[in-house]
């Protein structure tokens, strides 16, 4: 009799999860579709004729359109008009702003269109792309969640809540989570309509998640390296390709780890990263105290070690701020040695917004900081682009009709020794 009752419970849970997947599945293909573009090649030898680099967008769709038109990469219909130009977007498309989906769809479309004119679009991974892939939703705006909502989102959320209640009921030995109406209302507030569809859309087999996982974190075009945050001279790696390989490997490893922890019922599949991390900590502590439940010790160790890896460490190319904030004399010798080893002369990075909202040059014209706070509603900045052409580096701003040569014909440079505008990125 007990076995029959357990079998019925398992059957109902299976039906519930299948229904949830069927309801959320169609939403994942509502974007313009995955690009079908194979993983990009990080290193491009030679000196391309013209490169345009644009930094952190953070859901600022209209601002991005404006600067792309300003530098001639798109026409009035938002189609590729850049000819043979290479367009590098150095990451942080999602979060903080209201229209992440529109920006992602636009980049996917431009990536498809550019090759017909001999051009190329290289979207790089920033820390916020990786945060989305890892379920870190701290900076997702209500508007972004709403953009994923459909007429079925109420039902999707109700089914998810029933599934969540089963999970917490099975894990009460580890953590006593309230299961009353007040707790239900708090749960609803943490999971607005569109939450589950948004999470699914960044999964490995879904429209945005699949597309993002085809991209690198670093690109080297001729003598210039492009990436999101910065290259720590103290980081041990031999080449750009090796470093990209390590980051790709860690992303793939995380995907497998998350799936394994869900299958083991150590975490709930829709937990945020912080929730899952804390749940694994609790399970590990309970196991050490003699809790008789099952716990894969190796999986738990891998989860708890994630903050030390390239996806989360402050020394990672996705997070490192030393080239933007630390005194130049501290890093100049190591930077020069690193660039010589990589057969490069310049580095172009985003990630750090500086006062004045101008593209800034450091380290004797070798490092270009191009994040000028495009999302004006949050940073108060403006959209900008860096053009590299025939050895000349020129800054363009959406609110300024004049180009500003930083390095090249005039030899002028931007501000030096900047002070970081306090904000979490």
C-alpha positions in Angstrom: 0.0 0.0 0.0 2.8 2.4 0.9 4.6 1.6 -2.3 1.5 2.2 -4.3 1.1 5.6 -2.6 4.7 6.6 -3.3 4.3 5.5 -6.9 1.3 7.8 -7.3 3.2 10.7 -5.7 6.1 10.3 -8.1 3.7 10.0 -11.0 2.0 13.2 -10.1 5.3 15.0 -9.6 6.4 13.8 -13.1 3.2 15.1 -14.7 3.7 18.5 -12.9 7.2 18.9 -14.1 6.3 17.9 -17.7 3.4 20.3 -17.7 5.7 23.1 -16.5 8.2 22.4 -19.2 5.5 22.3 -21.9 4.2 25.6 -20.8 7.5 27.4 -20.6 9.0 25.7 -23.7 7.2 27.8 -26.4 8.4 31.0 -24.8 12.0 30.1 -25.3 11.7 30.4 -29.1 9.9 33.8 -29.1 13.2 35.6 -29.9 14.5 35.8 -33.5 16.0 32.4 -32.9 19.5 31.2 -32.2 22.0 32.5 -34.7 23.3 29.1 -35.9 26.7 30.7 -35.9 29.5 28.3 -34.8 31.8 29.3 -31.9 33.8 32.4 -32.9 37.5 32.3 -33.4 39.2 34.4 -30.8 42.3 35.4 -32.6 42.2 37.2 -36.0 45.7 37.8 -37.5 46.5 40.9 -39.4 45.1 44.4 -39.0 41.4 44.7 -40.0 40.5 47.8 -42.0 37.9 49.2 -39.5 36.8 48.1 -36.0 34.0 49.6 -33.9 33.9 48.6 -30.2 31.0 49.4 -27.9 30.8 48.5 -24.2 28.2 47.8 -21.7 24.6 48.2 -23.0 22.6 47.0 -19.9 19.3 46.8 -21.7 19.6 50.4 -23.2 18.1 49.5 -26.5 17.3 53.0 -27.9 20.7 54.3 -26.8 22.4 51.4 -28.6 20.5 52.1 -31.8 21.5 55.7 -31.6 25.3 55.0 -31.4 25.1 52.2 -34.0 23.5 54.7 -36.4 26.0 57.4 -35.4 29.0 55.2 -36.6 27.2 53.9 -39.6 26.7 50.2 -38.6 22.9 50.1 -39.0 20.4 51.9 -41.2 17.1 53.4 -40.3 15.5 50.0 -40.5 18.1 48.6 -38.0 19.7 46.4 -40.6 23.5 46.0 -41.0 25.0 48.9 -43.0 28.6 48.7 -41.8 30.1 47.0 -44.9 33.3 45.2 -44.0 33.5 46.7 -40.5 34.1 44.4 -37.5 31.8 45.3 -34.7 33.0 44.1 -31.2 30.5 44.4 -28.3 32.5 43.8 -25.2 29.8 42.3 -23.0 27.2 43.2 -20.4 24.1 43.4 -22.6 21.7 42.2 -19.8 20.5 43.6 -16.5 19.8 47.0 -15.0 18.0 48.3 -18.0 14.5 47.5 -19.4 15.0 46.1 -22.8 17.6 43.3 -22.7 15.6 41.0 -25.0 15.5 43.7 -27.8 19.3 44.2 -27.6 20.0 40.5 -27.7 17.6 40.0 -30.7 19.3 42.9 -32.5 22.8 41.6 -32.0 21.7 38.1 -33.1 20.3 39.6 -36.3 23.3 41.8 -37.0 25.6 38.8 -36.4 23.7 37.0 -39.2 23.6 40.0 -41.6 27.1 41.3 -41.4 28.9 38.6 -43.3 26.9 39.3 -46.5 28.7 42.6 -46.7 32.1 41.3 -45.6 31.6 42.5 -42.0 31.6 40.6 -38.7 29.9 41.0 -35.4 31.7 39.7 -32.3 29.6 39.8 -29.1 31.8 38.9 -26.2 30.8 37.6 -22.8 30.7 40.0 -19.8 30.1 39.2 -16.2 26.4 39.8 -16.6 26.0 37.4 -19.4 27.6 34.7 -17.3 25.5 35.8 -14.3 22.4 35.1 -16.3 23.7 31.7 -17.4 24.3 30.9 -13.8 20.9 32.0 -12.5 22.2 35.2 -10.8 19.1 37.4 -11.2 20.0 40.2 -8.7 20.0 42.9 -11.4 17.2 41.8 -13.7 14.6 44.6 -13.8 10.8 44.1 -13.5 10.6 45.2 -17.2 13.0 42.5 -18.3 11.0 39.8 -16.5 7.8 41.2 -18.0 9.2 41.0 -21.5 9.2 37.2 -21.1 5.7 36.9 -19.7 2.9 35.4 -21.8 -0.8 34.7 -21.3 0.2 31.4 -19.7 2.6 32.9 -17.1 0.1 32.7 -14.2 -0.3 29.0 -14.8 3.5 28.5 -15.2 4.1 30.2 -11.9 1.4 28.2 -10.1 2.8 24.9 -11.3 6.3 26.1 -10.3 5.1 26.9 -6.8 3.6 23.4 -6.4 6.9 21.9 -7.5 8.8 24.2 -5.1 6.6 23.1 -2.2 7.4 19.5 -2.9 11.1 20.3 -2.8 11.0 22.2 0.5 8.8 19.5 2.0 11.5 16.9 1.1 14.3 19.1 2.5 12.9 20.2 5.9 15.5 18.1 7.7 18.1 20.6 6.4 16.1 23.9 6.6 12.7 24.6 8.0 11.1 26.9 5.4 7.8 28.4 6.3 4.9 27.1 4.2 2.0 29.4 5.0 0.2 32.1 3.1 2.6 34.9 4.1 5.5 32.8 2.8 3.5 32.2 -0.4 3.1 35.9 -0.9 6.8 36.5 -0.4 7.6 33.8 -2.8 5.3 35.4 -5.4 7.0 38.7 -5.0 10.4 37.1 -5.6 9.1 35.3 -8.7 7.2 37.9 -10.8 5.4 36.9 -14.0 8.0 36.0 -16.6 10.6 34.9 -14.0 10.5 31.2 -15.0 10.4 32.0 -18.8 13.4 34.3 -18.4 15.4 31.7 -16.5 14.6 29.1 -19.1 15.6 31.4 -21.9 19.2 31.4 -20.7 19.5 27.7 -20.2 22.0 25.8 -22.4 19.5 24.5 -24.8 17.4 27.6 -25.1 17.4 30.6 -27.5 19.6 33.1 -25.6 21.6 30.6 -23.5 22.6 28.5 -26.5 23.6 31.7 -28.5 25.7 33.1 -25.6 27.5 29.9 -25.1 28.9 30.1 -28.7 30.8 33.3 -27.8 34.2 33.9 -26.3 35.1 36.3 -23.5 38.2 37.7 -25.3 38.9 38.6 -29.0 42.3 39.5 -30.4 42.1 41.4 -33.7 45.6 42.1 -35.1 47.5 43.9 -32.3 44.4 44.8 -30.2 42.8 42.7 -27.5 39.1 43.2 -26.7 37.4 41.9 -23.5 34.9 43.0 -20.9 36.7 43.8 -17.7 40.5 43.5 -18.1 43.5 41.2 -18.1 45.3 40.8 -14.8 49.0 40.8 -15.5 49.3 38.3 -12.6 46.9 35.8 -14.2 48.7 32.7 -15.5 47.8 31.9 -19.1 49.8 31.4 -22.3 47.4 32.7 -25.0 44.0 34.3 -25.6 42.7 31.0 -27.0 43.8 29.1 -23.8 42.0 31.6 -21.6 38.9 31.5 -23.7 39.0 27.7 -23.5 39.2 27.8 -19.7 36.2 30.1 -19.5 34.2 27.9 -21.9 35.2 24.8 -19.9 34.0 26.4 -16.7 30.7 27.4 -18.2 30.1 23.8 -19.5 31.2 22.4 -16.1 28.8 24.7 -14.3 25.9 23.6 -16.6 26.6 19.9 -15.8 27.0 20.6 -12.1 23.7 22.4 -11.9 21.9 19.6 -13.7 23.5 17.0 -11.4 22.5 18.9 -8.2 18.9 19.2 -9.5 18.8 15.5 -10.4 20.1 14.7 -6.9 17.4 17.0 -5.4 20.1 18.9 -3.6 18.8 22.2 -5.2 15.5 23.2 -6.9 16.0 23.8 -10.6 14.6 27.4 -10.5 16.7 28.5 -7.5 18.8 31.6 -8.0 22.5 31.1 -7.8 22.6 32.5 -4.3 19.8 30.3 -3.1 21.4 27.2 -4.6 24.8 28.1 -3.2 23.3 28.5 0.3 21.3 25.3 0.0 24.5 23.4 -0.9 26.2 24.9 2.1 23.4 23.8 4.4 23.4 20.3 2.9 27.2 20.1 3.4 26.9 21.3 7.0 24.1 18.8 7.7 26.1 15.9 6.2 29.1 16.8 8.4 26.8 16.8 11.4 25.7 13.2 10.7 22.5 14.0 8.6 21.6 10.6 7.0 20.5 12.2 3.7 22.3 11.6 0.4 24.8 14.2 -0.7 27.3 14.0 -3.5 30.4 15.4 -1.7 32.3 16.1 -4.9 29.4 18.1 -6.4 29.0 20.1 -3.3 32.8 20.9 -3.3 32.6 22.0 -6.9 29.6 24.3 -6.1 31.3 25.9 -3.1 34.5 26.4 -5.1 32.8 28.4 -7.9 33.7 31.9 -6.4 37.4 31.0 -6.9 37.1 30.2 -10.6 37.2 32.4 -13.8 33.4 32.8 -13.8 33.3 34.7 -10.5 36.8 35.7 -9.3 37.8 39.4 -9.1 41.0 38.4 -11.1 38.9 37.0 -14.0 38.7 38.7 -17.4 35.0 39.1 -16.7 35.5 41.0 -13.4 39.1 42.4 -13.1 39.2 46.2 -12.6 43.0 46.7 -12.0 43.7 48.2 -15.5 40.9 50.8 -14.9 41.4 51.7 -11.2 44.8 50.8 -9.9 47.8 53.1 -10.2 49.5 52.6 -13.5 53.0 52.1 -12.0 51.6 49.1 -10.1 50.7 47.2 -13.3 52.7 48.8 -16.2 55.6 46.5 -16.2 53.5 43.3 -16.0 51.1 44.7 -18.6 53.9 45.4 -21.1 55.3 41.9 -20.6 51.9 40.3 -21.0 51.1 42.2 -24.2 54.5 41.3 -25.6 53.9 37.7 -24.9 50.5 37.9 -26.6 52.0 39.7 -29.6 49.6 42.6 -28.9 49.9 46.4 -28.3 46.5 47.6 -27.1 43.7 46.4 -24.8 40.1 47.7 -25.1 37.8 47.1 -22.1 34.4 48.1 -20.6 33.0 47.2 -17.2 34.1 50.3 -15.2 32.2 53.6 -15.5 34.4 56.7 -14.9 33.4 60.2 -14.0 33.0 62.4 -17.0 31.6 59.5 -19.1 34.4 59.8 -21.7 36.4 57.0 -23.3 39.7 57.1 -21.3 43.2 56.2 -22.3 45.7 54.7 -19.8 49.1 53.1 -19.7 50.9 55.2 -22.3 48.0 54.9 -24.8 47.8 51.1 -24.5 44.6 50.6 -22.6 41.3 52.1 -23.7 38.3 52.2 -21.2 35.2 52.5 -23.2 32.3 52.0 -20.7 30.7 55.5 -20.6 27.5 54.6 -18.8 25.3 54.1 -21.8 22.2 53.3 -19.6 21.6 57.0 -18.7 18.7 56.2 -16.4 21.1 54.3 -14.1 24.6 55.7 -14.7 23.8 59.2 -15.9 26.2 58.6 -18.8 25.9 58.4 -22.6 26.4 56.0 -25.4 29.8 55.9 -27.1 31.9 53.9 -29.6 35.6 53.5 -30.2 36.7 53.3 -33.8 40.0 51.8 -34.7 41.1 52.4 -38.3 44.6 52.6 -39.9 46.3 53.0 -36.5 44.0 55.8 -35.4 41.7 55.4 -32.3 38.7 57.8 -32.4 35.9 58.2 -29.8 32.3 58.9 -30.9 29.5 60.0 -28.6 25.8 59.9 -29.3 25.4 63.5 -27.9 28.4 65.0 -29.7 28.6 65.5 -33.5 32.4 65.8 -33.4 34.7 62.7 -33.5 37.6 62.8 -30.9 40.9 61.4 -32.0 42.5 59.7 -29.0 45.6 58.2 -30.6 46.8 58.8 -34.1 46.9 61.9 -36.2 46.6 64.4 -33.3 48.2 62.3 -30.6 45.6 63.5 -28.1 44.5 61.3 -25.2 41.7 61.0 -22.8 41.7 61.5 -19.0 44.3 59.7 -16.9 44.3 58.3 -13.4 40.5 58.1 -13.2 38.5 57.7 -10.0 35.9 55.0 -10.1 32.3 56.0 -9.9 31.0 53.9 -7.0 28.5 51.3 -8.3 28.3 47.5 -8.3 28.5 46.0 -11.8 
